[in-house]
Amino acid sequence: MRKLSTAAVAMILAIAFYFTLFWGFDALRMLTSPTYGLEDVWRSQFVFGIGRLLELSPMGLIQLAAFFAIVKLAVAGICAVHIVDRFRALAGDKSDSDVLEGGLILVVLVSIVSVGPALWSHNSELVREQIIPLALAGVATALCMLERSYGRTAETTEPRVAAAPQGATWFTPWR
């Protein structure tokens, strides 16, 4: 049975740990702030850019910032659950990366929405900051797909047990 290398599994764990720590702390910082993180001008530029595009009022900007904080907290929680699941797999259970892939889809969506206003305002530093989570999510998704494909080849190489006894004729009503 072929297995995914431990370096690839360690990379998936490291990326999940990155999103758990950085997005979790960022979400907690935003949720504990009275203006949901809008006072930090550098980190909230994408909220202001999206608000300008959607012509949001100040209350709409606060609601949009709260929405992004909740999504980031959800991604951090999903990645934490995956880390716990991986450590449980070390004890002999099977690890399932479907939950992590759902979280990575959220990362990709938030990153794409966040990088749009930075591109429109020609702010290369902000684009570079928003591209890092997008690249990490892409690498982790590719490794999860590779892990799933190795799991499928291992399942197909296992011998199958027939339900019918050896030498039995199959029932066909049109004989």
Stockholm file with secondary structure:
# STOCKHOLM 1.0

chainA/1-175         MRKLSTAAVAMILAIAFYFTLFWGFDALRMLTSPTYGLEDVWRSQFVFGIGRLLELSPMGLIQLAAFFAIVKLAVAGICAVHIVDRFRALAGDKSDSDVLEGGLILVVLVSIVSVGPALWSHNSELVREQIIPLALAGVATALCMLERSYGRTAETTEPRVAAAPQGATWFTPWR
#=GR chainA/1-175 SS CCCCCHHHHHHHHHHHHHIIIIIHHHHHHHHHSTTTTTTCTTTTHHHHHHHHHHTCCHHHHHHHHHHHHHHHHHHHHHHHHHHHHHHHHHTTCCCCCHHHHHHHHHHHHHHHHHHHHHHHTTCHHHHHHHHHHHHHHHHHHHHHHHHHHHHHHHHHHSCCCCSSCTTCCCCCTTC
#=GC SS_cons         CCCCCHHHHHHHHHHHHHIIIIIHHHHHHHHHSTTTTTTCTTTTHHHHHHHHHHTCCHHHHHHHHHHHHHHHHHHHHHHHHHHHHHHHHHTTCCCCCHHHHHHHHHHHHHHHHHHHHHHHTTCHHHHHHHHHHHHHHHHHHHHHHHHHHHHHHHHHHSCCCCSSCTTCCCCCTTC
//
